[in-house]
C-alpha cells in the first residue's frame, strides 16, 4: 500500500511541463494504479482466508 501511496503522491506533485505529451498517459497510470490496489486487496484476502 505504501508504494501505491508514494506513486500517487509523486504523480500528483508533477508540474505540467514534467507530464508526458501523450494525452492518454493518465489512462495507463490509472490502470496501473487500479491493478496495484486490486493486487493488494487480493493479497490481504488470501492472508485472511489462510488464517
C-alpha positions as CSV (number, residue, x, y, z in Angstrom):
1,X,0.0,0.0,0.0
2,X,2.9,2.3,0.7
3,X,4.1,2.0,-2.9
4,X,0.7,2.9,-4.2
5,X,0.5,6.0,-2.0
6,X,4.0,7.1,-2.9
7,X,3.3,6.7,-6.6
8,X,0.1,8.7,-6.4
9,X,1.8,11.5,-4.5
10,X,4.6,11.5,-7.0
11,X,2.3,11.9,-9.9
12,X,0.2,14.4,-8.1
13,X,3.3,16.5,-7.5
14,X,4.5,16.6,-11.1
15,X,4.4,20.0,-12.7
16,X,2.6,20.4,-16.0
17,X,5.9,20.6,-18.0
18,X,7.0,17.3,-16.4
19,X,4.0,15.4,-17.7
20,X,4.2,13.3,-20.9
21,X,2.9,15.0,-24.0
22,X,0.7,11.9,-24.7
23,X,-2.9,12.8,-23.8
24,X,-3.5,9.1,-22.8
25,X,-0.8,8.9,-20.1
26,X,-3.4,9.2,-17.4
27,X,-5.2,6.0,-18.6
28,X,-2.0,4.0,-18.3
29,X,-1.3,5.4,-14.9
30,X,-4.8,4.8,-13.6
31,X,-4.9,1.3,-14.9
32,X,-1.6,0.5,-13.2
33,X,-2.8,2.1,-10.0
34,X,-6.1,0.1,-10.2
35,X,-4.1,-3.1,-10.8
36,X,-1.8,-2.4,-7.8
37,X,-4.8,-1.7,-5.5
38,X,-6.5,-4.9,-6.7
39,X,-3.4,-6.9,-6.0
40,X,-3.1,-5.5,-2.5
41,X,-6.8,-6.3,-1.9
42,X,-6.4,-9.9,-3.2
43,X,-3.2,-10.4,-1.1
44,X,-5.0,-9.3,2.0
45,X,-7.9,-11.5,1.2
46,X,-5.7,-14.5,0.7
47,X,-4.0,-13.9,4.1
48,X,-7.4,-13.5,5.8
49,X,-8.6,-16.8,4.2
50,X,-5.4,-18.6,5.1
51,X,-5.6,-17.8,8.8
